Amino acid sequence: MLNILIWVISLASITLMLVRPRGIPEWVWICAGALALVATGLLPLGGAAHAVGEGVDVYLFLAGMMILAELAREEGVFDWVADIAVRHARGSASRLFFWIYLSGTVVTAFLSNDATAVVLTPAVLAAVRRARVEVRPHLLACAMVANAASFLLPISNPANLVVFGSHLPPLAGWLRYMLLPSIASVVATWVCLRLLSRPALAQATAPAEEPRALTPGGRMALAGIGLAAVGLLVFSGLGIRLGAPTCAAGFIAMAMVSAKDRRAPLNAVRNVAWSVLPLVAGLFMLVEALNRAGLLRLTLASLQWLEAAPDGVGKLAGAGAAALLSNGMNNLPVGLAAGTALHELGRHGVLAHAMLIGVDLGPNLSVTGSLATILWLIALRRDQEEITAWQFLKAGAVAMPVALVLALLALR
């Protein structure tokens, strides 16, 4: 009976997070559910503290990435990037779509999918409005490339840290498994979105305005981001956990930018979406409670069945299940549950990477499947723009399965 109550409270919290009744922020529902479990004794205080502590590397990673992204936004780096995309479009909405998608791929790879959702999206929206073309294909490109490119590097998605934890492969090992699937995912998603948006992308863009110059503070922010990206790749290559280095990179970049613009670091810290951190901590607590209520046993049994299945069947079934569950529950709790079970079994090979592809790419089916798409929705609301769940689903129902299958075929 108690286990059933844990499932009811946890799933109700996740459902309310996805639905957002009365516009109440996502983190409120998750934290309310987590605190209710602790208050009723369904999740012991020690278990809750352990669950929150398990996420320290993720919190540090998110904090550092959000600071870097907000510094870039504050100093106009992303507006400058979007302006370059408009100029390279040379009057063609189709070319503009390509350059925006390419920008999103690079930002996702080196600054995480959350940075693409939070910061590149408003810059792209401004650029598309200046170009006077239909906004929907370009905004969908921002959201979907944020997930499609999010397993190109270990630093491209916080979910990568959640699934692998302390067993995150070094960079060389990561690329051996993930480079070809990532290329397949990025290219397949682009082709599908391009074909679905043919009428809108046949438009001509408005003449380009005066080019935007990068300010001295912007150059320092860009240099800080570049140094951070190089440093994180080095740490990843050495197999060092990425949370603390990422957070340190954010503070180093703030110090660099402050030399040219003293107000920028304070503004960046003020504008960071700090509510993401209690949201993630609450999700860790819910998954801990669900594991105690039987989720871990169920996941272990499922993984053992997948291991016994033929290679292709196991990869497809594992990644497909992770993808579908990520859309129903959000990919962070799914990734955490899968990561815990994989750690228990001591498995970190092809099946683990297939599950990660499902966790990272699966959310391209729904607007609430990942933290990145939730942040993307928040960014759109700030600018009075809307992409409905149905519009997202229509594009995702084509792009996500095609990209998932091709990525899995490329996984060796």
C-alpha positions in Angstrom: 0.0 0.0 0.0 2.8 2.4 0.9 4.6 1.6 -2.4 1.4 2.4 -4.3 1.2 5.8 -2.5 4.8 6.6 -3.5 4.0 5.9 -7.1 0.8 8.0 -7.0 2.5 11.0 -5.4 5.6 10.8 -7.7 3.7 10.3 -10.9 1.1 13.0 -10.0 4.0 15.5 -9.4 5.6 14.7 -12.7 2.2 15.0 -14.5 1.6 18.4 -12.9 5.1 19.5 -14.0 4.3 18.6 -17.6 0.8 20.1 -17.6 1.6 23.2 -15.5 -1.9 24.0 -14.3 -2.5 27.8 -13.7 0.9 28.4 -15.2 2.6 27.4 -11.9 6.3 26.8 -12.6 7.5 23.2 -13.1 9.9 23.2 -10.1 7.1 23.9 -7.7 5.2 20.7 -8.5 8.3 18.5 -8.4 9.5 20.0 -5.1 6.1 19.8 -3.6 5.9 16.1 -4.4 9.4 15.4 -3.1 8.7 17.3 0.1 5.3 15.5 0.5 7.1 12.1 0.3 9.6 13.2 3.0 6.9 14.8 5.3 4.8 11.6 5.2 7.8 9.4 5.9 7.5 7.6 2.5 11.0 8.8 1.7 13.3 8.8 4.8 15.2 12.0 5.4 18.5 10.2 5.0 17.3 8.8 1.6 16.3 12.2 0.5 19.6 13.7 1.5 21.5 10.9 -0.3 19.4 11.5 -3.5 20.1 15.2 -3.5 23.8 14.6 -2.9 23.9 12.2 -5.9 23.1 15.2 -8.1 25.9 17.5 -7.0 27.9 17.0 -10.2 24.8 17.8 -12.3 24.0 20.9 -10.3 27.6 22.2 -10.7 27.5 21.4 -14.4 24.2 23.2 -14.9 25.2 26.2 -12.9 28.5 26.6 -14.8 26.8 26.2 -18.2 24.0 28.6 -17.4 26.4 31.3 -16.2 28.5 30.9 -19.4 25.3 31.1 -21.5 23.9 34.1 -19.7 27.3 35.9 -20.0 27.2 35.3 -23.8 23.6 36.6 -23.9 24.4 39.6 -21.8 27.3 40.6 -24.0 25.4 40.0 -27.3 27.4 37.0 -28.4 24.4 35.0 -29.5 22.8 37.9 -31.2 26.1 38.3 -33.1 26.0 34.6 -34.1 22.4 34.9 -35.2 23.3 38.0 -37.3 26.0 36.1 -39.0 23.5 33.4 -39.9 21.1 36.0 -41.4 23.9 37.4 -43.5 25.1 34.0 -44.7 21.5 33.3 -45.7 21.8 35.8 -48.6 18.1 36.4 -48.9 17.1 32.7 -48.6 15.0 31.3 -45.8 16.3 27.9 -46.6 19.9 28.9 -46.1 18.9 30.8 -43.0 17.4 27.6 -41.6 20.7 25.7 -42.4 22.9 28.2 -40.6 20.6 28.4 -37.6 20.6 24.6 -37.4 24.4 24.5 -37.7 24.8 27.2 -35.0 22.5 25.2 -32.7 24.6 22.1 -33.3 27.8 23.9 -32.3 26.3 25.6 -29.3 24.8 22.3 -28.1 28.0 20.3 -28.6 30.2 22.8 -26.6 27.8 24.6 -24.3 25.0 21.9 -23.7 21.5 21.6 -25.1 20.2 23.8 -22.3 22.3 26.7 -23.5 20.8 26.3 -27.0 17.3 26.4 -25.5 17.8 29.2 -23.1 20.0 31.7 -25.0 20.2 30.8 -28.7 16.4 30.6 -29.0 15.7 34.3 -28.3 18.6 35.4 -30.5 17.3 33.2 -33.4 13.8 34.6 -32.8 15.1 38.1 -33.1 17.1 37.2 -36.3 14.1 35.5 -37.9 11.8 38.5 -37.1 14.4 40.8 -38.7 14.5 38.5 -41.8 10.6 38.6 -41.9 10.1 34.9 -42.5 8.0 32.4 -40.8 9.4 31.7 -37.3 8.1 28.2 -36.6 10.6 26.1 -38.6 13.6 28.0 -37.2 12.3 27.7 -33.6 11.6 24.0 -34.0 15.2 23.7 -35.3 16.5 25.3 -32.1 14.6 22.9 -29.9 15.2 19.7 -31.9 18.9 20.2 -32.6 19.3 20.8 -28.8 18.3 17.2 -28.3 19.6 15.7 -31.6 23.1 16.9 -31.0 23.2 16.4 -27.2 25.2 13.2 -27.2 27.9 14.5 -29.6 30.2 15.2 -26.5 29.9 14.2 -22.9 29.3 17.9 -22.0 26.5 18.4 -24.5 23.7 17.3 -22.1 23.3 17.0 -18.3 21.5 13.8 -18.9 24.8 12.3 -20.0 26.1 12.9 -16.5 22.9 11.4 -15.0 23.0 8.2 -17.0 26.7 7.4 -16.5 27.5 9.3 -13.3 31.0 8.5 -12.1 31.4 6.0 -15.0 31.2 8.7 -17.7 33.6 7.5 -20.4 36.7 9.5 -21.3 36.4 11.6 -24.5 38.1 9.1 -26.8 35.9 6.2 -25.5 32.8 8.4 -25.8 33.6 9.4 -29.5 34.3 5.8 -30.4 30.7 4.9 -29.5 28.9 8.2 -30.1 30.4 10.1 -33.0 28.7 8.3 -35.8 25.3 8.0 -34.1 25.5 11.7 -33.3 26.2 12.6 -36.9 23.3 10.4 -38.0 21.0 12.0 -35.5 21.9 15.6 -36.4 21.7 15.0 -40.2 18.5 12.9 -40.1 16.7 15.5 -37.9 17.8 18.3 -40.2 16.6 16.5 -43.3 13.2 15.7 -41.8 12.6 19.2 -40.5 13.8 20.6 -43.9 11.3 18.5 -45.8 8.5 19.2 -43.4 9.1 23.0 -43.7 9.5 23.2 -47.5 6.7 25.8 -48.1 7.9 28.1 -45.4 11.5 27.8 -46.3 10.8 28.8 -50.0 10.4 32.4 -48.8 12.9 35.2 -49.4 14.3 37.0 -46.4 14.2 40.8 -45.9 17.5 42.7 -46.8 20.1 42.4 -44.1 20.5 45.3 -41.7 23.8 46.9 -40.6 26.1 44.2 -39.2 26.3 43.8 -35.5 29.7 44.3 -34.0 30.9 42.2 -31.1 31.6 44.5 -28.1 34.9 44.2 -26.1 32.9 42.5 -23.3 31.4 40.1 -26.0 34.9 39.2 -27.2 35.9 38.4 -23.6 32.8 36.3 -23.2 33.5 34.5 -26.4 37.1 33.9 -25.3 35.9 32.6 -21.9 33.5 30.2 -23.6 36.3 29.0 -25.9 38.7 28.4 -23.0 35.9 26.6 -21.1 35.1 24.4 -24.1 38.8 23.4 -24.5 39.2 22.9 -20.8 36.1 20.7 -20.5 37.3 18.6 -23.5 40.6 18.1 -21.8 39.0 17.1 -18.5 36.6 14.8 -20.4 39.6 13.2 -22.1 41.2 12.6 -18.8 38.0 11.0 -17.5 37.5 13.6 -14.7 33.9 14.4 -13.6 32.8 17.6 -15.3 30.6 19.4 -12.7 33.3 21.3 -10.8 35.4 22.2 -13.8 32.3 23.5 -15.6 31.3 25.6 -12.6 34.8 26.9 -12.3 34.8 27.8 -16.0 31.7 29.9 -15.5 33.3 31.9 -12.7 36.6 32.3 -14.7 34.6 33.6 -17.6 32.8 36.1 -15.3 36.2 37.4 -14.1 37.3 37.8 -17.7 34.2 39.7 -18.8 34.2 41.9 -15.7 37.5 43.4 -17.0 35.6 45.0 -19.8 32.0 45.2 -18.4 31.7 45.2 -14.6 27.9 45.0 -14.7 27.7 41.9 -16.9 28.6 39.2 -14.4 26.0 40.5 -11.9 23.3 40.7 -14.6 24.2 37.2 -15.9 23.9 35.7 -12.4 20.6 37.5 -11.8 19.2 36.2 -15.1 20.2 32.5 -14.7 17.2 30.2 -14.4 18.2 29.0 -10.9 14.8 27.3 -10.5 16.3 24.5 -12.7 18.5 23.3 -9.7 15.6 22.6 -7.2 13.7 21.0 -10.1 16.6 18.6 -10.8 17.1 17.9 -7.0 13.4 17.2 -6.7 13.5 14.8 -9.6 16.4 13.0 -7.9 14.4 12.6 -4.8 11.3 11.3 -6.7 13.4 8.7 -8.4 15.0 7.6 -5.1 11.5 7.1 -3.7 10.3 5.2 -6.8 13.4 3.0 -6.7 12.5 2.0 -3.1 9.0 1.3 -4.4 10.1 -1.1 -7.0 11.2 0.9 -10.0 14.8 -0.3 -9.6 13.8 -3.9 -9.5 11.6 -3.4 -12.6 14.4 -1.6 -14.5 17.0 -4.2 -13.6 14.7 -7.0 -14.8 14.1 -5.1 -18.1 17.8 -4.5 -18.7 18.6 -8.2 -18.0 16.0 -9.1 -20.6 17.4 -6.6 -23.1 20.9 -8.1 -22.6 19.6 -11.6 -23.4 17.9 -10.4 -26.5 19.7 -10.3 -29.9 22.0 -7.3 -30.2 19.8 -5.3 -32.6 16.6 -6.1 -30.8 18.1 -5.2 -27.4 19.4 -1.8 -28.6 16.2 -0.9 -30.4 13.9 -2.0 -27.5 16.0 -0.3 -24.8 16.4 3.0 -26.7 12.8 3.0 -27.8 11.5 2.4 -24.3 13.8 5.1 -22.9 12.6 7.5 -25.6 8.9 6.9 -25.0 9.2 7.1 -21.2 11.2 10.3 -21.5 8.2 11.9 -23.2 5.8 10.6 -20.6 8.0 11.4 -17.5 10.7 13.8 -18.7 14.1 12.4 -19.6 16.0 13.3 -16.4 14.1 10.8 -14.1 14.2 8.2 -16.8 18.0 8.7 -17.3 18.5 8.6 -13.5 16.6 5.3 -13.2 18.4 3.8 -16.2 21.8 5.0 -14.9 21.2 3.5 -11.4 20.2 0.2 -12.9 23.1 0.1 -15.3 25.5 0.9 -12.4 24.0 -1.9 -10.3 24.6 -4.4 -13.2 28.0 -2.9 -14.0 27.1 -2.4 -17.6 28.5 0.6 -19.5 28.8 -0.7 -23.1 26.6 -0.7 -26.2 23.3 -1.1 -24.3 24.1 1.8 -22.0 24.9 4.0 -25.0 21.7 2.9 -26.7 19.7 3.8 -23.6 21.4 7.2 -23.5 20.5 7.9 -27.2 16.9 7.2 -26.3 17.1 9.4 -23.2 18.8 12.3 -25.1 17.0 12.1 -28.5 13.6 10.7 -27.4 12.3 14.1 -26.1 12.1 15.4 -29.7 8.6 13.9 -29.6 7.1 16.3 -27.0 7.6 19.8 -25.7 8.1 18.6 -22.1 10.3 15.6 -22.7 13.6 17.2 -21.6 14.8 20.0 -19.5 16.0 21.7 -22.6 12.6 21.8 -24.3 11.0 23.0 -21.0 13.6 25.9 -21.0 12.9 26.5 -24.7 9.2 26.9 -23.9 10.0 29.4 -21.1 12.2 31.3 -23.5 9.4 31.5 -26.1 6.9 32.7 -23.4 9.2 35.6 -22.5 9.1 36.8 -26.1 5.3 36.3 -26.5 5.8 33.5 -29.1 4.2 30.1 -29.0 4.7 26.6 -30.5 1.9 24.3 -29.4 2.4 20.8 -28.2 0.5 19.6 -31.3 2.8 21.5 -33.7 5.9 20.1 -31.9 4.4 16.6 -32.0 3.7 16.7 -35.7 7.3 17.5 -36.5 8.7 15.2 -33.8 6.6 12.2 -34.8 8.5 12.2 -38.1 12.0 13.4 -37.1 12.5 11.6 -33.8 11.9 7.9 -34.9 13.9 8.4 -38.1 16.8 9.9 -36.3 16.6 7.3 -33.5 16.7 4.3 -35.8 19.6 5.7 -37.9 21.6 6.6 -34.7 21.1 3.1 -33.4 22.1 1.5 -36.7 25.3 3.6 -36.5 26.0 2.5 -32.9 28.7 -0.2 -32.7 
